[in-house]
Amino acid sequence: MHDLKWIRANPADFDGGLKRRGMQPHSAEILALDEENRAHIAKLQEMQTRRNAVSKQIGKAKGSGDEAKAKELMDEVASLKEDYAAGEKQGGKIADDLNALLASLPNIPLDEVPDGGGEADNVVTRTEGEKPSFSFTPKEHFDLGEDLGMLDFETAAKMSGARFAVLSGPLARLERALAAFMLDIHTTEYGYTEVVPPILVRDEAVFGTAQLPKFAEDLFRTENGYWLIPTAEVPLTNMVREQILAESELPKRFAAHTPCFRSEAGSAGKDTRGLIRMHQFSKVEMVSVVHPREAMDELERMTGCAEEILKRLGLAYQVLTLCTGDMGFTARKTYDLEVWLPGQDSYREISSCSVCGDFQTRRMKTRFREAGGKTLHFPHTLNGSGLAVGRTMVAVLENYQQEDGSIMIPEALRSYMGGLEKIEKS
């Protein structure tokens, strides 16, 4: 949610930020609704003040025996009560219209974010690691998994349809191992608190992290009104919902491994084979809630945590700064990590780390009080994949494949695989 006070003071900057996002200006519409809303609130306050004053006069009139005057005053109070109720209803609609407009608009990008219309305008900031070399033509992960007999799309399709998969045997254990490996690093070395959150949430939670109302079609909803989480960002960020935190409690850092569910609306024809774009997938998510002055340092720190997983797995990757046209709705700045996939001969996204400012905490009504102060402030939130587990498995399969179709297990994962060094066809 946007800060109305800031928009009042900086309407040109607000419209400029929207323009960088490829959107039309909205400050005039917002400020008109804001002025109407404030004027209506003032009118209601005047009516309430008058009603209170008249109510006091009724007693005096009755005390002096002037029943006619008392009746006249009581009629005025009744009329004011009706007018106030009608005014409240009208005022509620004005406020709802204003809030709905604010909720529909994306966050304003930081000045340092590169301008652009889409992914072609993202900026590669650095490349890390060495790509593996092969004496044979490397295969894609779905061919490798199916040849091993451990990745089954056909059986999944019979149960659930397209964009689902069944993993079995050592490949199923590899997914579990990757998630445990990631969580162990984030919790024991980087201070994240491990959480097992709900994966079914209510409207308020999904609104708080801004998937609602704009992106409802990207989500799955149960018949009794729950939403399946598209990412653990939703429950992890909402852990501070409607709280007033002490400054000493910041930063708060959470990490969780959960299934995630996305409808993939609008992705027809994209990544129709394999594990890259699924309706159900597994991800380790990181969320930070920090003091505003620490937010940008936290973005670098969080990105580094995600990078460390790739480094220890020996996977080559590149870091991108997303342009204004490719950032997510809530982000002010985003780094994407793209891992090298030799079977595809390309880099593919495996993590996205974003700083959101106070965009989410305003929606969640989360505030903090600085030490020794009385004024309440909104903390800033960040979220990042640490990493997408299924895509990390894709990267391991393609980068560690052998000519006979077997997969070497990265050294860092072998203790999680019971000492197994290679996945082979049974």
C-alpha positions as CSV (number, residue, x, y, z in Angstrom):
1,M,0.0,0.0,0.0
2,H,1.2,3.5,-0.7
3,D,1.7,6.3,1.7
4,L,-1.0,8.9,1.1
5,K,1.0,11.7,2.9
6,W,4.0,11.1,0.6
7,I,1.7,11.1,-2.5
8,R,0.2,14.5,-1.4
9,A,3.7,15.9,-1.0
10,N,5.3,14.3,-4.1
11,P,2.6,13.7,-6.8
12,A,5.0,14.2,-9.7
13,D,7.5,11.7,-8.2
14,F,4.7,9.2,-7.7
15,D,3.5,9.5,-11.3
16,G,7.1,9.4,-12.5
17,G,7.6,6.1,-10.6
18,L,4.4,4.6,-12.2
19,K,5.6,5.8,-15.6
20,R,8.8,3.9,-15.2
21,R,6.6,0.9,-14.6
22,G,4.8,1.5,-17.9
23,M,1.7,2.9,-16.2
24,Q,-0.4,6.0,-16.6
25,P,-0.3,8.7,-13.9
26,H,-2.8,8.3,-11.0
27,S,-1.9,11.0,-8.5
28,A,-4.7,13.4,-9.6
29,E,-7.3,10.6,-9.2
30,I,-5.9,9.6,-5.8
31,L,-5.7,13.1,-4.5
32,A,-9.2,13.9,-5.6
33,L,-10.6,10.9,-3.8
34,D,-8.4,11.7,-0.8
35,E,-9.7,15.3,-0.6
36,E,-13.3,14.1,-0.9
37,N,-12.7,11.5,1.8
38,R,-11.2,14.0,4.2
39,A,-13.9,16.6,3.5
40,H,-16.5,13.9,4.2
41,I,-14.8,12.9,7.5
42,A,-14.8,16.5,8.6
43,K,-18.5,16.8,7.8
44,L,-19.3,13.7,9.8
45,Q,-17.2,15.1,12.7
46,E,-19.2,18.4,12.6
47,M,-22.5,16.4,12.6
48,Q,-21.3,14.4,15.6
49,T,-20.3,17.5,17.4
50,R,-23.7,19.2,16.8
51,R,-25.5,16.0,17.9
52,N,-23.6,15.9,21.2
53,A,-24.3,19.6,21.8
54,V,-28.0,19.3,21.0
55,S,-28.2,16.2,23.3
56,K,-27.0,18.2,26.2
57,Q,-29.5,20.9,25.5
58,I,-32.4,18.4,25.7
59,G,-31.8,17.9,29.4
60,K,-31.7,21.6,30.1
61,A,-35.0,22.1,28.2
62,K,-36.6,19.3,30.2
63,G,-35.2,20.7,33.4
64,S,-36.8,24.1,32.7
65,G,-40.1,22.5,31.8
66,D,-39.9,23.5,28.2
67,E,-41.3,20.3,26.7
68,A,-41.8,21.8,23.2
69,K,-38.2,22.9,23.0
70,A,-37.1,19.4,24.2
71,K,-39.3,17.8,21.5
72,E,-37.8,20.0,18.9
73,L,-34.2,19.2,20.0
74,M,-35.0,15.4,20.1
75,D,-36.3,15.6,16.6
76,E,-33.1,17.3,15.5
77,V,-31.0,14.6,17.2
78,A,-33.0,11.9,15.5
79,S,-32.5,13.6,12.1
80,L,-28.8,14.1,12.8
81,K,-28.6,10.4,13.7
82,E,-30.2,9.4,10.4
83,D,-28.0,11.8,8.4
84,Y,-24.9,10.5,10.2
85,A,-25.7,6.9,9.4
86,A,-26.3,7.7,5.7
87,G,-23.1,9.8,5.7
88,E,-21.1,6.9,7.2
89,K,-22.3,4.6,4.5
90,Q,-21.4,7.2,1.8
91,G,-18.0,7.9,3.4
92,G,-17.3,4.1,3.6
93,K,-17.7,3.9,-0.2
94,I,-15.4,6.8,-0.8
95,A,-12.7,5.3,1.5
96,D,-13.2,1.9,-0.2
97,D,-12.8,3.4,-3.6
98,L,-9.6,5.2,-2.5
99,N,-8.1,2.1,-0.9
100,A,-9.0,-0.1,-3.8
101,L,-7.2,2.3,-6.2
102,L,-4.1,2.4,-3.9
103,A,-4.2,-1.4,-3.6
104,S,-4.2,-1.9,-7.4
105,L,-1.0,0.1,-8.0
106,P,2.5,-1.4,-7.9
107,N,5.4,-0.3,-5.6
108,I,7.5,2.6,-6.8
109,P,11.0,1.5,-8.0
110,L,14.1,2.9,-6.5
111,D,16.1,5.5,-8.6
112,E,18.9,3.0,-9.1
113,V,16.7,0.4,-10.8
114,P,17.4,0.3,-14.5
115,D,14.5,1.4,-16.8
116,G,13.1,-1.2,-19.2
117,G,10.0,-2.8,-20.6
118,G,10.8,-6.5,-19.9
119,E,13.3,-9.2,-19.3
120,A,15.4,-8.2,-22.3
121,D,16.3,-5.0,-20.4
122,N,17.5,-6.7,-17.2
123,V,21.2,-6.0,-16.4
124,V,23.7,-8.7,-15.7
125,T,25.8,-7.4,-12.8
126,R,28.2,-10.3,-12.5
127,T,28.7,-14.0,-13.5
128,E,30.0,-16.6,-11.0
129,G,31.4,-20.1,-11.3
130,E,32.6,-22.2,-14.2
131,K,30.3,-23.9,-16.6
132,P,31.0,-27.7,-16.9
133,S,32.4,-29.1,-20.1
134,F,31.2,-32.4,-21.6
135,S,32.7,-34.8,-24.1
136,F,29.1,-35.6,-25.1
137,T,25.9,-33.6,-25.8
138,P,24.3,-32.9,-22.4
139,K,20.7,-33.9,-22.0
140,E,17.9,-31.9,-20.4
141,H,16.7,-32.8,-17.0
142,F,13.4,-34.4,-18.0
143,D,15.1,-36.9,-20.4
144,L,17.7,-37.7,-17.7
145,G,15.0,-38.2,-15.0
146,E,12.7,-40.3,-17.2
147,D,15.7,-42.5,-18.4
148,L,16.5,-43.1,-14.8
149,G,12.9,-44.2,-14.2
150,M,12.6,-41.8,-11.3
151,L,10.7,-38.8,-12.9
152,D,7.2,-39.7,-14.1
153,F,5.0,-37.1,-15.8
154,E,2.6,-39.6,-17.3
155,T,1.4,-41.0,-14.0
156,A,1.1,-37.5,-12.5
157,A,-1.0,-36.4,-15.5
158,K,-3.4,-39.3,-14.9
159,M,-4.0,-38.1,-11.4
160,S,-3.7,-34.3,-11.7
161,G,-3.2,-33.2,-15.3
162,A,-0.4,-31.2,-16.9
163,R,2.4,-29.4,-14.9
164,F,2.6,-32.1,-12.2
165,A,5.3,-34.7,-11.7
166,V,6.0,-37.8,-9.6
167,L,9.5,-38.2,-8.2
168,S,10.7,-41.6,-6.8
169,G,13.6,-43.4,-5.4
170,P,16.9,-41.4,-5.1
171,L,15.5,-38.5,-7.1
172,A,12.8,-38.0,-4.5
173,R,15.4,-38.2,-1.8
174,L,17.5,-35.7,-3.7
175,E,14.7,-33.1,-3.4
176,R,14.4,-33.7,0.3
177,A,18.2,-33.5,0.7
178,L,18.4,-30.2,-1.2
179,A,15.7,-28.6,1.0
180,A,17.4,-29.8,4.2
181,F,20.8,-28.6,3.0
182,M,19.4,-25.2,2.2
183,L,17.6,-24.8,5.5
184,D,20.7,-25.9,7.5
185,I,22.8,-23.2,5.9
186,H,20.3,-20.5,6.3
187,T,19.5,-21.3,9.9
188,T,22.9,-22.3,11.3
189,E,25.1,-19.9,9.4
190,Y,22.9,-16.9,8.6
191,G,20.6,-16.6,11.5
192,Y,17.2,-17.3,9.9
193,T,14.6,-18.9,12.2
194,E,13.1,-22.0,10.7
195,V,9.4,-22.0,10.5
196,V,6.8,-24.6,9.4
197,P,3.9,-22.3,8.5
198,P,0.3,-23.0,7.2
199,I,0.0,-23.5,3.5
200,L,-3.7,-22.5,3.5
201,V,-4.3,-18.8,4.3
202,R,-7.2,-16.4,4.4
203,D,-7.8,-13.3,2.2
204,E,-6.2,-11.0,4.7
205,A,-2.9,-12.8,4.5
206,V,-2.7,-12.8,0.7
207,F,-3.8,-9.1,0.6
208,G,-1.0,-8.3,3.1
209,T,1.7,-9.5,0.8
210,A,-0.2,-8.0,-2.2
211,Q,-1.1,-11.1,-4.2
212,L,-4.6,-9.9,-3.8
213,P,-6.6,-8.3,-5.3
214,K,-4.6,-8.0,-8.5
215,F,-3.3,-11.5,-8.9
216,A,-6.1,-13.7,-7.8
217,E,-6.1,-15.6,-11.1
218,D,-2.5,-16.8,-10.4
219,L,-3.6,-18.6,-7.2
220,F,-5.5,-21.7,-6.3
221,R,-8.5,-21.3,-3.9
222,T,-10.4,-23.9,-2.0
223,E,-14.2,-24.1,-2.0
224,N,-14.4,-22.9,1.6
225,G,-12.4,-19.8,0.9
226,Y,-8.8,-20.6,1.8
227,W,-5.9,-19.8,-0.6
228,L,-3.0,-22.2,-1.3
229,I,0.2,-20.3,-0.8
230,P,2.1,-19.4,-4.0
231,T,5.2,-19.0,-1.9
232,A,6.1,-19.1,1.8
233,E,6.6,-15.4,1.6
234,V,2.9,-15.1,2.4
235,P,2.7,-16.8,5.8
236,L,6.3,-15.8,6.8
237,T,5.7,-12.1,6.2
238,N,2.3,-12.2,7.9
239,M,3.9,-13.5,11.0
240,V,4.3,-9.9,12.1
241,R,0.8,-8.8,10.9
242,E,-1.0,-6.2,13.0
243,Q,1.9,-6.1,15.5
244,I,3.8,-3.2,17.1
245,L,7.4,-4.4,17.4
246,A,10.2,-3.0,19.5
247,E,13.2,-1.7,17.6
248,S,15.3,-4.3,19.5
249,E,13.3,-7.1,17.8
250,L,14.6,-6.1,14.4
251,P,15.8,-7.6,12.2
252,K,13.5,-10.6,12.1
253,R,14.6,-13.3,9.7
254,F,12.4,-16.4,8.8
255,A,13.0,-19.3,6.5
256,A,10.7,-22.1,5.5
257,H,10.5,-25.1,3.2
258,T,7.0,-25.5,1.8
259,P,5.1,-26.7,-1.2
260,C,3.9,-23.8,-3.4
261,F,1.0,-23.7,-5.7
262,R,0.5,-21.5,-8.8
263,S,-2.0,-21.6,-11.5
264,E,0.5,-20.4,-14.1
265,A,-2.1,-18.2,-15.7
266,G,-0.9,-16.8,-18.9
267,S,2.0,-19.3,-19.3
268,A,0.4,-21.5,-22.0
269,G,3.2,-22.9,-24.2
270,K,6.0,-22.0,-21.8
271,D,8.2,-24.8,-20.4
272,T,5.5,-27.4,-21.1
273,R,8.0,-30.2,-20.4
274,G,9.9,-30.7,-17.2
275,L,10.1,-29.2,-13.8
276,I,10.7,-25.6,-14.6
277,R,7.1,-24.3,-14.5
278,M,4.8,-26.4,-12.3
279,H,1.5,-26.0,-10.6
280,Q,3.0,-27.6,-7.4
281,F,6.6,-27.2,-6.5
282,S,8.9,-27.0,-3.5
283,K,10.8,-23.9,-2.4
284,V,12.9,-22.7,0.5
285,E,11.9,-19.1,1.2
286,M,13.7,-16.3,3.2
287,V,11.8,-13.3,4.6
288,S,13.3,-10.4,6.5
289,V,11.6,-7.6,8.5
290,V,14.1,-4.8,9.2
291,H,14.6,-1.2,10.2
292,P,14.2,1.0,7.1
293,R,17.9,2.2,7.3
294,E,19.0,-1.5,7.1
295,A,16.9,-2.5,4.1
296,M,19.4,-2.1,1.3
297,D,22.2,-3.9,3.2
298,E,19.7,-6.7,4.0
299,L,19.0,-7.1,0.2
300,E,22.7,-7.6,-0.4
301,R,22.9,-10.0,2.5
302,M,19.9,-12.0,1.5
303,T,21.1,-12.3,-2.1
304,G,24.4,-13.5,-0.8
305,C,22.7,-16.2,1.3
306,A,21.0,-17.5,-1.9
307,E,24.3,-17.4,-3.8
308,E,26.1,-19.4,-1.1
309,I,23.8,-22.4,-1.9
310,L,24.8,-22.3,-5.6
311,K,28.5,-21.9,-4.7
312,R,28.5,-24.9,-2.4
313,L,26.8,-27.0,-5.0
314,G,29.4,-26.0,-7.6
315,L,26.8,-24.5,-9.9
316,A,27.6,-21.6,-12.3
317,Y,25.2,-18.7,-12.2
318,Q,24.7,-15.0,-13.0
319,V,23.2,-12.2,-11.0
320,L,20.8,-9.8,-12.7
321,T,19.3,-6.5,-11.6
322,L,15.8,-6.5,-12.9
323,C,14.5,-3.5,-14.8
324,T,11.4,-1.6,-13.9
325,G,9.3,-3.5,-16.4
326,D,10.2,-6.9,-15.1
327,M,10.1,-6.4,-11.3
328,G,7.3,-7.9,-9.2
329,F,4.4,-5.9,-8.1
330,T,5.6,-5.4,-4.5
331,A,9.3,-4.8,-5.2
332,R,11.4,-1.6,-5.1
333,K,14.5,-3.4,-6.3
334,T,15.1,-7.1,-7.3
335,Y,18.1,-9.3,-7.9
336,D,17.5,-12.5,-9.9
337,L,19.9,-15.4,-9.8
338,E,20.0,-17.5,-12.9
339,V,21.7,-20.9,-12.8
340,W,23.5,-22.4,-15.8
341,L,21.6,-25.4,-17.4
342,P,23.8,-27.1,-19.9
343,G,21.0,-29.2,-21.3
344,Q,19.2,-26.0,-22.3
345,D,22.4,-24.2,-23.0
346,S,21.1,-21.2,-21.1
347,Y,20.8,-19.5,-17.7
348,R,17.4,-19.9,-16.0
349,E,16.0,-18.2,-12.9
350,I,16.5,-20.0,-9.7
351,S,16.1,-17.2,-7.1
352,S,14.6,-13.8,-6.9
353,C,15.4,-11.5,-3.9
354,S,13.5,-8.2,-3.5
355,V,13.3,-5.3,-1.1
356,C,9.7,-4.0,-0.7
357,G,10.1,-1.0,1.5
358,D,7.0,-0.4,3.7
359,F,4.6,-1.5,0.9
360,Q,3.6,-4.7,2.7
361,T,3.8,-3.5,6.3
362,R,1.3,-0.8,5.5
363,R,-1.1,-3.4,4.2
364,M,-0.5,-5.6,7.2
365,K,-0.6,-2.7,9.8
366,T,2.8,-3.7,11.1
367,R,4.8,-1.0,12.9
368,F,7.7,-0.6,15.3
369,R,8.7,1.8,18.0
370,E,12.3,3.1,18.1
371,A,14.1,2.8,21.4
372,G,13.3,5.7,23.6
373,G,10.7,7.1,21.2
374,K,6.9,7.2,21.0
375,T,6.4,7.6,17.3
376,L,5.5,4.4,15.4
377,H,7.2,3.6,12.1
378,F,6.6,1.0,9.4
379,P,9.5,-1.6,9.1
380,H,10.6,-2.7,5.7
381,T,10.2,-6.2,4.3
382,L,12.3,-8.4,2.0
383,N,11.8,-11.8,0.5
384,G,13.9,-14.2,-1.5
385,S,14.2,-17.8,-2.7
386,G,16.9,-19.7,-1.0
387,L,16.4,-21.6,-3.4
388,A,13.6,-23.0,-5.6
389,V,14.2,-26.7,-4.7
390,G,12.8,-28.2,-8.0
391,R,14.9,-25.9,-10.2
392,T,18.0,-26.6,-8.1
393,M,17.4,-30.3,-8.7
394,V,17.1,-29.5,-12.4
395,A,20.5,-27.8,-12.2
396,V,22.1,-30.7,-10.4
397,L,20.8,-33.2,-12.9
398,E,22.0,-31.3,-15.9
399,N,25.4,-30.1,-14.5
400,Y,26.4,-33.4,-12.9
401,Q,25.2,-35.8,-15.6
402,Q,27.5,-38.5,-16.9
403,E,27.6,-39.9,-20.4
404,D,25.9,-43.2,-19.2
405,G,22.9,-41.1,-17.9
406,S,23.9,-41.4,-14.2
407,I,24.1,-38.3,-12.0
408,M,27.0,-37.6,-9.7
409,I,25.9,-36.2,-6.3
410,P,27.6,-32.9,-5.4
411,E,30.0,-33.4,-2.4
412,A,28.0,-31.0,-0.3
413,L,24.9,-33.2,-0.5
414,R,26.3,-36.7,0.0
415,S,25.8,-36.7,3.8
416,Y,22.1,-35.9,3.1
417,M,21.9,-38.7,0.7
418,G,23.1,-41.4,3.1
419,G,26.6,-41.3,1.5
420,L,25.3,-42.0,-2.0
421,E,27.8,-40.7,-4.6
422,K,25.9,-41.4,-7.8
423,I,22.3,-41.8,-8.9
424,E,22.0,-44.7,-11.4
425,K,19.3,-46.5,-13.2
426,S,18.2,-49.5,-11.0
